[in-house]
Amino acid sequence: MTDFLNKVCIVTGATSGIGLAIAAELASRGASLALAGRQREKGLALAASLSTKGVTAEFFEADLSLKSSADELVTQVMQRFGRVDVLINNAGVLFNGSVIECSDAQWEHIQNVNVSAPFRLCRAVLPGMIAQGYGSIVNIASDWALMGAPNALAYCVSKAALAQLTRCIALDHAGAGVRVNAVCPGDTDTPMLDQAFVGNDRSSKVARLAAGIPMGRVARPEEVAKVVVFVASEQASFMTGALIPVDGGTSAQ
């Protein structure tokens, strides 16, 4: 498939989990990839691996908790590729805890990564997208953006804010050829899943999570990635401002 041929795509949080699956799916469709993350060795190895498949893939080291990082990343990508067609805001962090247990430092860090960085990245890429008359932004939110959840206050609030950021940017730029949507994954088999419960038995953790999902299992990262790439593609050309759950039916309960 070549539906992303000649399209420059930024993927943040690209070195593991859902971001890694998104990068692989985009590569399979011919995209030119700007892979962003904090883990330099993993990022360089990923870029090299994807490049062997005949696509252009480069890693850009970026700590999106820092205020300056978003503009610096987009500047570097523009210098290298000359344009940005697709932005996937996937990088995210999770802290467990109620409002009483959430420290100021945890609150500020999670809002910086999960909300402020996507805001700044959208702001940085939008002028170029508007000028070229085309662009697609997909924010990776969560089914917890759509409903409450215990013991994850800061994360839930940050993802709900990201959902509203998605809607507002979509409405502001719907007439400019730029689409902005959010995919809202449920429990997915990624490293972040290990934070779901306290304990060392991962299989029992996954089983407990799966028991609360109507489909009876957690998602594979590839399943989420396929939806993200569909939403980013021209196959979804009349979708903007949408929040799409990929959660095995959890948010429908």
C-alpha positions in Angstrom: 0.0 0.0 0.0 1.3 3.4 -0.9 -1.3 5.8 0.4 1.3 7.8 2.4 3.9 7.9 -0.4 5.6 11.3 -0.3 3.9 12.2 2.9 6.1 13.4 5.8 4.8 12.1 9.1 5.9 13.0 12.6 5.3 10.4 15.3 6.1 11.3 18.9 6.7 8.6 21.4 7.8 6.4 18.5 10.2 4.0 20.2 7.8 1.8 22.0 4.2 0.6 22.4 1.5 2.2 20.3 4.0 4.8 18.8 6.2 2.0 17.5 3.3 0.2 16.0 2.1 3.5 14.3 5.6 4.0 12.9 5.7 0.5 11.4 2.2 0.8 9.9 3.0 4.2 8.3 6.3 2.7 7.0 4.4 -0.1 5.4 2.3 2.5 3.5 5.3 4.4 2.1 5.5 7.4 4.5 8.6 9.4 5.2 9.0 9.3 8.9 10.3 11.7 11.5 10.4 9.6 14.7 10.6 11.5 17.9 11.4 10.3 21.4 13.7 10.4 24.4 15.4 7.1 23.9 18.2 7.8 21.5 19.6 4.3 21.0 16.2 2.8 20.5 15.2 5.6 18.1 18.3 5.3 16.0 17.8 1.5 15.8 14.2 1.9 14.8 15.0 4.4 12.1 17.7 2.1 10.7 15.3 -0.8 10.7 12.5 1.0 8.9 15.0 2.4 6.4 15.9 -1.1 5.3 12.3 -1.4 4.1 12.7 1.2 1.5 11.3 4.3 3.3 13.0 7.4 4.7 13.0 7.3 8.5 15.0 9.6 10.8 15.1 9.8 14.6 14.9 13.2 16.4 15.7 13.2 20.1 13.1 15.2 21.9 12.0 15.5 25.5 8.5 16.9 25.2 8.2 17.8 28.8 10.4 20.8 28.0 8.7 23.9 26.7 11.1 24.5 23.9 11.1 21.0 22.6 8.1 21.1 20.3 9.3 24.1 18.3 12.8 22.7 18.1 11.5 19.4 16.8 9.3 20.9 14.1 12.2 23.2 13.0 14.5 20.2 12.7 11.9 18.2 10.7 11.2 21.1 8.4 15.0 21.6 7.8 15.3 17.9 6.9 12.1 17.2 5.0 10.8 20.7 4.0 7.2 20.0 5.1 5.0 18.2 7.5 1.8 16.4 6.2 0.9 14.3 9.2 1.4 14.8 12.9 0.7 11.9 15.3 0.8 13.2 18.9 1.4 9.9 20.7 3.9 10.6 23.5 2.3 10.3 26.9 3.0 9.6 30.5 0.9 8.1 33.3 0.9 8.6 37.1 -1.3 6.6 39.4 -3.0 8.3 42.2 -6.0 10.3 43.5 -6.1 14.1 43.8 -4.7 13.8 47.3 -1.8 11.6 46.2 -0.9 13.7 43.1 2.0 16.0 43.7 2.5 19.4 42.0 5.5 18.0 40.2 3.5 15.0 38.9 0.6 17.2 37.9 2.8 19.6 36.0 4.8 16.9 34.3 1.8 15.0 33.0 0.1 18.2 31.7 3.4 19.2 30.0 3.8 16.0 28.1 0.1 15.0 27.5 -1.4 18.4 26.8 1.1 21.2 26.4 3.4 19.4 24.0 0.6 18.4 21.6 -0.7 22.0 21.8 2.7 23.4 20.9 3.3 20.8 18.2 0.0 21.6 16.6 0.7 25.3 16.8 4.1 24.7 15.1 2.9 22.5 12.2 -0.4 24.3 11.4 1.0 27.3 9.5 2.8 25.0 7.0 -0.2 22.7 6.7 -2.5 25.7 6.0 -0.1 27.1 3.5 0.0 23.8 1.5 -3.8 23.3 1.9 -3.4 19.8 3.5 -2.6 18.3 6.8 -3.8 15.6 9.2 -3.3 15.6 12.9 -4.1 12.6 15.1 -3.9 13.0 18.9 -3.7 9.8 20.9 -6.0 10.3 23.8 -7.6 7.5 25.9 -11.0 6.0 26.6 -10.3 7.6 30.0 -10.8 10.9 28.2 -14.4 9.9 27.7 -15.2 8.6 31.2 -13.8 8.7 34.7 -11.4 6.2 36.2 -10.1 5.6 39.7 -6.6 6.2 40.8 -5.5 8.1 37.7 -6.7 11.6 38.2 -3.9 13.6 36.4 -3.8 11.2 33.5 -7.6 11.3 33.0 -7.7 15.1 33.2 -4.8 15.4 30.7 -6.5 13.1 28.2 -9.8 14.9 28.5 -8.0 18.2 27.9 -6.4 16.6 24.8 -9.8 15.5 23.5 -11.1 19.1 23.8 -7.9 20.5 22.2 -8.7 18.2 19.3 -12.2 19.4 18.9 -11.3 23.1 19.1 -8.4 23.0 16.7 -10.5 20.9 14.3 -13.2 23.5 14.2 -10.8 26.4 13.9 -9.2 25.0 10.8 -11.8 22.8 9.2 -12.0 25.1 6.2 -8.2 25.1 5.6 -7.8 21.5 4.4 -6.5 20.4 7.8 -8.2 17.6 9.7 -7.7 17.0 13.5 -9.0 13.9 15.2 -8.3 11.9 18.3 -8.0 8.1 18.8 -8.9 7.0 22.3 -7.3 3.6 23.0 -8.4 1.4 25.9 -6.1 -1.0 27.8 -3.4 -2.0 25.3 -0.5 -4.4 25.7 2.3 -1.9 26.0 4.9 -1.0 28.6 2.4 1.6 30.1 0.1 -1.3 30.9 2.6 -2.4 33.6 1.5 0.7 35.6 -2.1 -0.4 35.8 -1.8 -2.5 39.0 0.7 -3.0 41.8 2.4 -6.4 41.7 4.9 -8.4 39.7 2.6 -11.0 38.0 2.0 -9.3 34.6 -0.3 -12.1 33.3 -2.7 -11.7 36.2 -2.7 -8.0 35.7 -3.7 -8.4 32.1 -6.3 -11.0 33.0 -7.9 -8.6 35.5 -8.0 -5.8 33.0 -9.4 -8.1 30.3 -12.2 -9.2 32.6 -13.6 -5.6 32.5 -13.5 -5.3 28.7 -16.6 -6.4 26.8 -14.4 -8.2 24.2 -12.6 -10.0 26.9 -9.1 -9.0 26.2 -6.7 -6.0 25.9 -5.8 -4.5 22.6 -2.7 -5.2 20.6 -0.7 -2.1 19.7 -1.1 -3.0 16.0 -4.9 -2.8 16.3 -4.7 0.7 17.6 -2.1 1.7 15.0 -4.3 0.6 12.1 -7.1 2.9 13.3 -4.7 5.8 13.8 -3.3 5.4 10.3 -6.8 5.1 8.8 -7.9 8.3 10.5 -4.7 10.1 9.4 -5.2 9.0 5.8 -7.3 10.4 3.0 -9.6 7.4 3.4 -11.0 9.4 6.3 -11.2 12.7 4.3 -14.5 13.8 5.8 -13.6 13.2 9.4 -12.5 16.0 11.7 -13.1 16.7 15.3 -13.9 13.1 16.0 -13.0 11.1 19.2 -12.7 7.5 18.2 -12.7 4.8 20.9 -10.6 1.7 20.3 -11.3 0.0 23.5 -13.1 -3.3 23.0 -16.4 -1.7 24.0 -15.4 -0.4 27.4 -16.7 3.2 26.9 -20.0 1.8 25.6 -20.8 0.2 29.0 
